[in-house]
Structures are given as structure tokens and as C-alpha cells.
């Protein structure tokens, strides 16, 4: 982990409220791995005072660049959307413990809901680079929030889309087609699960995961202040280990071990 001034290369608007920020961040790009995040200082002023955590959405190691994905929801991200090429941000990172690829699995089930897709593109890039097959379930509010799925080699990735308004893919929650899939593959030792999204979705997938024999990892999203485990403001309860800090002990945990109602 280090602290760096990183220049903005490009700002891309995905839909009305979602943006992708490309930053020149050589040191972070060379050491980051999927599931980690950066802590970004938005402005040199007191409002907003605290840094904001952003999952590393993608890494372009050959260019020394990272990408961040964000939705405009408050003052901080409203300021970010005004960013122009040549501007700079002060970043701490890479932070946290990301996904691990241990085990003998050959196919990854990757599930993203809403802005939970932020760390998932980096994850899929790395899985494909390792020669793994990927089955990607992605749910969003509407079709305009689904982007970039054609960039991967379609022979190595199977994609299932779902939207709440029915404008693209399955009409409903992404957990529905996931459940249909798992009904036939619950004991498949070649699989491993990777998940990120809103808490209601995670709780549903956790229930589904208890009926499977393979491992599931989850990237949790929590409000953070310090980003390094000191303030203890992002605690999560684990069933077998008590409280852990999402920023320093995570954000990736064993899905089956998270006490969402704890």
C-alpha cells in the first residue's frame, strides 16, 4: 500500500448516473489484485472531509492505469463527475484483501448486482487470464446499466443478464436464473463462486450457497472512514470469528461465514 497523486486520463459516462474514471496509477496497477480498493481524496477542502473507498474496476498493467466505477449519489461523487483529463486525485492503495484463486476449480460462477459489478470486471479479466471458464450472472435496474459484456472472448465466458424492468435479459432478479443453474450443478466440484452486490442479493445467494458443495467468496461494500482498520467503523460479523474489519480483513470473505443479520 502506498499514497500517490494520480492523473486523470479519461472520464466516461456509462448512463445518467454511472461513470468510469481512468487514472494513471503505475504503482497501484502493478501490485493490485481483484477485490482490492483505493481510498480517494475527492477535494482539498473540508466538505467532503473523509476519503471515499472505490473498488478497482479494472487494471491496465501495460499502461500503468486503473479504472474506477462509481454512481453519483452525493456531494463527493457529484464533484467527481466534473473531473476532466489532466486533473489529479490523491489515492491510497491498493488496500484490503481481495479474491483468492486457490483450489482446483476450473469454472467460476461470478454474480454481480447493481454497482456490485465494480470489482467484477477486474476479477473476470484475471480469471480468464488464468485459463478459467467464467459463468457471469449480472443483474441491474435497467439495460442502460449493463455495459461492456461483449469485450471478452465469448468462447470463454457465458453471460446471463437480468434487469428489474425487463429491458434486457431476464425480467426479474438475477438470483432467479442463478438458482435455476444451481439446481443442476450444486455438487459440481469444478465450480467456485464469486459474488458482489447489495445486501438483499447477498443474503439470497448465501442461502443458495448452503445447498452447494463448493466455496463462495463475497466482496462486501461498507461505509469506511480510515480505510486501514484503525477507526473500526466498517465492522462485519463472521459466524466463526466474531467481528472483522471490511477494509483491512476484507473486503473479500467466505460468503457462507458472513452473519448478515449479526
C-alpha positions as CSV (number, residue, x, y, z in Angstrom):
1,X,0.0,0.0,0.0
2,X,1.2,3.5,-0.9
3,X,-0.1,7.0,-1.3
4,X,0.1,8.6,-4.8
5,X,-1.1,11.6,-6.8
6,X,-2.7,10.1,-9.9
7,X,-3.6,12.0,-13.0
8,X,-7.0,11.6,-14.7
9,X,-6.7,10.1,-18.2
10,X,-10.3,9.9,-19.1
11,X,-13.8,10.2,-17.7
12,X,-16.5,8.1,-19.4
13,X,-20.2,8.4,-18.7
14,X,-22.0,5.0,-18.8
15,X,-25.5,6.2,-18.2
16,X,-27.3,9.1,-16.5
17,X,-25.7,8.4,-13.1
18,X,-22.8,6.0,-13.6
19,X,-19.2,7.0,-14.6
20,X,-15.9,5.2,-15.3
21,X,-12.8,7.1,-14.3
22,X,-9.4,6.1,-15.8
23,X,-6.3,7.1,-13.8
24,X,-2.6,7.0,-14.4
25,X,-1.5,5.0,-11.3
26,X,1.5,2.9,-12.2
27,X,2.4,1.7,-8.7
28,X,-1.1,0.6,-7.9
29,X,-1.6,-1.0,-11.3
30,X,1.5,-3.2,-10.9
31,X,0.5,-4.5,-7.4
32,X,-3.3,-4.6,-7.3
33,X,-5.3,-7.8,-7.5
34,X,-9.1,-8.3,-7.8
35,X,-11.2,-7.3,-4.9
36,X,-8.8,-4.7,-3.6
37,X,-9.8,-1.0,-3.4
38,X,-8.3,2.5,-3.3
39,X,-9.1,5.3,-0.8
40,X,-9.6,8.5,-2.8
41,X,-9.5,12.1,-1.5
42,X,-12.1,13.9,-3.6
43,X,-11.1,17.5,-2.9
44,X,-8.6,19.7,-0.9
45,X,-11.4,21.1,1.3
46,X,-13.4,20.1,4.4
47,X,-16.5,19.1,2.5
48,X,-16.3,16.2,1.9
49,X,-13.8,15.6,4.7
50,X,-13.2,11.9,4.5
51,X,-11.8,9.9,1.7
52,X,-14.0,7.6,-0.3
53,X,-13.3,3.8,-1.0
54,X,-13.7,2.6,-4.6
55,X,-13.2,-0.9,-5.8
56,X,-10.6,-1.2,-8.5
57,X,-12.8,-1.8,-11.5
58,X,-10.1,-2.7,-14.0
59,X,-6.3,-2.7,-14.3
60,X,-4.3,-2.0,-17.5
61,X,-0.9,-3.1,-16.3
62,X,0.9,-2.4,-19.6
63,X,-0.2,1.3,-19.4
64,X,0.1,1.7,-15.7
65,X,-3.6,2.6,-15.4
66,X,-6.5,1.7,-13.2
67,X,-10.2,2.3,-13.7
68,X,-12.8,3.1,-11.0
69,X,-16.6,2.8,-11.5
70,X,-19.0,4.9,-9.5
71,X,-22.6,6.1,-9.3
72,X,-23.4,9.7,-8.5
73,X,-25.3,9.7,-5.2
74,X,-24.0,12.5,-3.0
75,X,-21.7,15.6,-2.9
76,X,-18.5,13.6,-3.2
77,X,-19.4,11.8,-6.4
78,X,-21.2,14.9,-7.7
79,X,-17.8,16.6,-7.5
80,X,-16.1,13.6,-9.2
81,X,-18.4,13.7,-12.2
82,X,-16.9,17.2,-13.0
83,X,-13.4,15.6,-13.4
84,X,-11.6,16.4,-16.6
85,X,-8.5,14.8,-18.2
86,X,-5.4,16.3,-16.6
87,X,-6.9,16.7,-13.1
88,X,-5.4,14.6,-10.3
89,X,-6.6,12.7,-7.2
90,X,-4.7,11.6,-4.2
91,X,-5.1,7.8,-3.7
92,X,-4.1,5.4,-1.0
93,X,-3.8,1.8,-2.3
94,X,-4.1,-0.9,-3.2
95,X,-5.9,-1.7,0.1
96,X,-7.6,-4.7,1.6
97,X,-7.6,-8.4,0.9
98,X,-9.0,-9.5,-2.4
99,X,-10.2,-12.7,-4.0
100,X,-8.1,-15.8,-3.9
101,X,-7.9,-18.4,-6.6
102,X,-6.9,-21.4,-4.6
103,X,-8.3,-24.8,-5.2
104,X,-8.8,-26.9,-8.3
105,X,-11.9,-25.2,-9.7
106,X,-11.9,-24.8,-13.5
107,X,-15.1,-22.7,-13.8
108,X,-16.0,-19.6,-11.9
109,X,-19.6,-18.5,-11.2
110,X,-19.4,-14.7,-10.9
111,X,-22.5,-12.9,-9.7
112,X,-22.9,-9.1,-9.7
113,X,-25.8,-6.9,-8.7
114,X,-26.0,-3.2,-9.4
115,X,-22.8,-1.3,-8.5
116,X,-21.5,-4.6,-7.1
117,X,-20.1,-5.0,-10.6
118,X,-17.4,-2.5,-9.7
119,X,-14.7,-5.1,-8.7
120,X,-16.1,-7.8,-11.0
121,X,-14.6,-6.8,-14.3
122,X,-11.1,-6.9,-12.9
123,X,-11.9,-10.3,-11.4
124,X,-13.2,-11.7,-14.7
125,X,-10.1,-10.4,-16.5
126,X,-7.8,-12.3,-14.1
127,X,-9.9,-15.5,-14.1
128,X,-9.8,-15.6,-17.9
129,X,-6.0,-14.9,-17.9
130,X,-5.6,-17.9,-15.6
131,X,-7.4,-20.1,-18.1
132,X,-10.6,-20.4,-16.1
133,X,-14.0,-20.6,-17.7
134,X,-16.5,-18.0,-16.4
135,X,-20.3,-18.1,-16.0
136,X,-21.3,-14.5,-15.3
137,X,-24.7,-13.5,-13.8
138,X,-25.3,-9.8,-13.8
139,X,-28.4,-8.0,-12.6
140,X,-29.2,-4.3,-12.7
141,X,-32.2,-1.9,-12.6
142,X,-32.3,-1.4,-16.3
143,X,-30.5,-2.2,-19.5
144,X,-28.6,1.1,-19.6
145,X,-26.6,0.0,-16.5
146,X,-25.3,-3.2,-18.3
147,X,-22.2,-2.4,-20.3
148,X,-19.1,-3.9,-21.8
149,X,-20.1,-7.5,-21.8
150,X,-19.0,-8.0,-25.4
151,X,-15.4,-7.2,-24.8
152,X,-14.5,-10.6,-23.5
153,X,-13.8,-13.7,-25.6
154,X,-17.3,-15.2,-25.8
155,X,-16.0,-18.7,-26.1
156,X,-14.6,-18.5,-22.5
157,X,-17.5,-16.7,-20.8
158,X,-21.2,-17.5,-20.6
159,X,-23.2,-14.4,-19.7
160,X,-26.7,-14.2,-18.1
161,X,-28.2,-10.8,-17.8
162,X,-31.2,-9.7,-15.7
163,X,-33.0,-6.4,-15.3
164,X,-35.7,-5.3,-12.9
165,X,-37.6,-3.5,-15.6
166,X,-37.2,-6.3,-18.2
167,X,-35.4,-4.0,-20.7
168,X,-32.6,-6.5,-21.2
169,X,-32.2,-10.2,-20.4
170,X,-34.3,-11.9,-17.8
171,X,-37.1,-9.8,-16.3
172,X,-36.6,-10.0,-12.6
173,X,-33.8,-10.6,-10.1
174,X,-30.5,-12.1,-11.1
175,X,-30.8,-14.6,-8.3
176,X,-33.7,-16.4,-10.2
177,X,-31.6,-17.6,-13.2
178,X,-28.7,-18.3,-10.7
179,X,-31.0,-20.6,-8.7
180,X,-32.1,-22.4,-11.8
181,X,-28.4,-23.0,-12.7
182,X,-27.5,-24.2,-9.2
183,X,-30.4,-26.6,-9.1
184,X,-28.5,-28.7,-11.6
185,X,-24.9,-28.0,-10.5
186,X,-24.9,-27.8,-6.7
187,X,-22.5,-30.7,-6.3
188,X,-20.1,-29.8,-9.1
189,X,-16.6,-29.8,-7.7
190,X,-15.2,-27.9,-10.8
191,X,-17.0,-24.7,-9.7
192,X,-16.2,-21.8,-7.3
193,X,-18.4,-18.8,-6.6
194,X,-17.6,-15.1,-6.5
195,X,-20.2,-12.5,-5.5
196,X,-20.6,-8.7,-5.0
197,X,-23.8,-6.7,-4.8
198,X,-26.5,-5.3,-2.5
199,X,-27.1,-7.0,0.9
200,X,-30.5,-8.4,0.0
201,X,-29.0,-10.2,-3.0
202,X,-26.0,-11.5,-1.0
203,X,-28.4,-12.9,1.7
204,X,-30.3,-14.8,-1.0
205,X,-27.1,-16.1,-2.6
206,X,-25.8,-17.1,0.8
207,X,-28.9,-19.3,1.3
208,X,-28.4,-20.8,-2.2
209,X,-24.7,-21.4,-1.4
210,X,-25.5,-23.5,1.6
211,X,-27.0,-26.1,-0.7
212,X,-23.8,-26.3,-2.8
213,X,-20.6,-28.3,-2.0
214,X,-18.1,-25.7,-3.4
215,X,-16.7,-22.5,-2.0
216,X,-18.1,-19.0,-2.4
217,X,-16.3,-15.7,-1.9
218,X,-18.1,-12.3,-1.4
219,X,-16.8,-8.8,-1.7
220,X,-18.6,-6.6,0.9
221,X,-19.5,-3.0,0.5
222,X,-19.4,-0.9,3.6
223,X,-19.1,2.8,4.6
224,X,-15.4,3.4,5.5
225,X,-13.6,6.3,7.2
226,X,-9.9,5.4,7.6
227,X,-9.6,2.5,5.1
228,X,-6.9,0.7,7.1
229,X,-8.7,-0.8,10.1
230,X,-7.9,1.8,12.7
231,X,-11.3,3.5,13.2
232,X,-13.2,0.2,13.2
233,X,-16.2,1.8,11.5
234,X,-16.7,-0.9,8.9
235,X,-17.1,-4.0,11.2
236,X,-18.8,-7.1,9.9
237,X,-19.8,-10.1,12.0
238,X,-18.5,-13.5,10.9
239,X,-20.2,-16.6,12.2
240,X,-17.0,-18.4,13.3
241,X,-14.6,-15.4,14.0
242,X,-16.6,-12.6,15.6
243,X,-16.2,-9.0,14.2
244,X,-13.7,-8.2,11.4
245,X,-13.0,-5.0,9.6
246,X,-14.1,-4.9,5.9
247,X,-11.3,-2.5,5.0
248,X,-8.4,-4.5,6.4
249,X,-9.6,-8.1,6.9
250,X,-11.6,-7.9,3.7
251,X,-13.4,-6.7,1.7
252,X,-13.5,-10.3,0.5
253,X,-14.7,-13.0,2.9
254,X,-16.1,-16.5,2.8
255,X,-19.8,-15.9,1.9
256,X,-21.0,-18.9,4.0
257,X,-19.3,-17.4,7.1
258,X,-20.8,-13.9,7.0
259,X,-23.5,-13.2,9.6
260,X,-25.6,-10.7,7.6
261,X,-28.1,-10.4,10.5
262,X,-25.4,-10.4,13.2
